[in-house]
Amino acid sequence: MSAGKLARIGAVVVMASGGASLACPEEARADDYSELLDILKAKGSLTQGEYRGLLAHHMQHVREAASASSRATQYMPAQRHMAVPTSAHAQMRTAMGQPVQPPGQIDIGGGGMDPDYVLAQAQQAAANAQASAASAESTWLATQHSMGLGGGDSFVRMAKYEPGKGLTFKAGPININLSGFINGFYTYNSPAGGMPVAGGVSTGSSGFDSSALRNGLLPAGLILKLSTTQNGIDLAAVMGMYPGIDNAKNGAFNANTGGSPVGLGTAGIDFRQVYVTAGNKKWGTFKIGRDLGIFGGDAILDDATLLSVGSTGSNSAPGNTSLGRIGVGYVYADWIPQISYQSPTIKGFQGTIGILQPLDEFDFSGDDPNGTAYSAGSTQHSSPMIQGKVTYDFKIGGLSARIWASFLTQHQQDLMVSRTTTVHTALLEANGGIYNMTTSNTADVSVIPGEKHGVTAEAGEIGTKLTYGAAQFVGYYYRGSGLGTTGLFFDGVASNGRKRASEGYYVQMMYNFTKKFKLVGSYGVSNLYLAPGESDPDLVRRNESEVGAAYYKMTDWLNLVAEYAHTSSAAHGPYKESDNSASGGMILLF
């Protein structure tokens, strides 16, 4: 409020107060904000030191206002004037920095009043009001600063909570977001019988029912994200820790190796995400660090078993995660070190391209009856893996849709195979008998003796997600050469050094009967074909599963899940196996 307006308000107050008020004017005082400070202290917004400092600051202004008011009451006019001198007019126009119309002769209660006295009272009232306003403003600004409001950087405050987006705190220009999930399931797995299939994901040939308290396809997760904008660049740093509830066991797959249900064990911790991003909506975003791969990423993120169990994998000794639909509909995208670029969205289209840490070819299926690995392996990489993707999002009436397609390519060098050589030696004994001595030696040898043979693995995928009202459909297909099955480059190259072809797909339907209750049904297949010149009848040819699940959303955080899954594996020869599992539990997401 301007000083001129304050002066006019003060004059009106004085003139309307009557002769008695002017003879003994009410003491002007600053507004009392000590009660506000008491409330802020009680809520914990102010420390004891901040409270004392702000209260002392405020009370000083109150005392100054009271002292000024006391001095004004001592003023007594020396004489009565019928007119105001020109000098008084000038003083009134300039006293508060704004021109004010002089009141002239004022008659209140039948007698004339001294205009100088009225003017002085008006000016003093305006000054007191201004001091009170200044005190209130000073106290409020100090309180704002201490609470981190209005640009203050000394206090961390919480942003409005939005379900599903975690907890966000603001420390000056930096957003600190914490999100995560915890789940647990009771799973009963019943093998339906059959013979072991090399590289199969069914537990049918194990011969024993199993019960487990375990994680689902997701372990637990705690994700920290720091984000800010500097010089027009949006920056973010993400760290994601994913612990499991079951005992960990060292193995080829680290925290994802089958667990160890033995006393005195400890849970596994999987630090999957460590990356930074830099960019903006106009120029796109760069990412460097460890995150979910580009190829196969949409397939797993749209898989409904992400919130449940799906195919159990090892249920008698569960590790950090189940399989879900991994290996029975898609190849696991994995968490891979990468440098990638994601373009801005232009008319619904967006592209992503990246170079990623190259991964080895891996013999997942083991050894054949002769002691030779079914699949070749590699450890040499002179070039990175390259992955890319294009997505298109659009709406038609009530239909929302996404279509995506991506590719993968990587050169695998110096392919080796584990081979066991057995030598039988006939030794002549002293008594004239013959003793047959057998020696075995296992070593990694080149798939083609004398050559450092290599291949280029390639793969492509396409998928769509359609949402119409309460219904949702997901359809997905992939095909690869040297890609393998279940995991990236698992059994992708035969022991003779030739690439195997693979393909798979899954379809999924979801229907939300209410805002809280939904049913899901899905079916998926992964096929692995023999390489040219290969004959391995025990090697997996087909993994498939059917899954049905019910989800009930009790709160914004808590979801109850009940699920049934049937999983089967078939070899290129006569061997087959299958199993059934039932799971029930809950997942909390915040």
Secondary structure, 3 states (H helix, E strand, C coil): CCHHHHHHHHHHHHHHCHHHHHHCCCCCCCCCCHHHHHHHHHCCCCCHHHHHHHHHHHHHHHHHHHHHHHHHHCCCCCCCCCCCCHHHHHHHHHCCCCCCCCCCCEEECCEEECHHHHHHHHHHHHHHHHHHHHHHHHHHHHHHHHHCCCCCCCCCEECCCCCCCCEEEEECCEEEEEEEEEEEEEEEEEEEEECCCECCCCCHHHCCCEEEEECCCCCCEEEEEEEEEECCEEEEEEEEEEEEEEECCCCCCHHHCCCCCCCCCCEEEEEEEEEEEEEECCCEEEEEEEEECCCCHHHHHCCHHHHCCEECCCCCCCCCCCCECECCCECCCCEEEEEEEECCCECCEEEEEEEECCCCCECCCCECCCCCECECECCECCCCEEEEEEEEEEEECCEEEEEEEEEEEEEEECCEEEEEEEEEEEEECCCCCEEEEEEEEEEEEECCCCCCCCEEEEEEEEEEEEEECCEEEEEEEEEEECCECCCCCECCEECCCCECEEEEEEEEEEEECCCCEEEEEEEEEEEECCCCCCCCCCEEEEEEEEEEEEEEECCCCEEEEEEEEEEEEEECCCCEEEEEEEEEEEEEEC
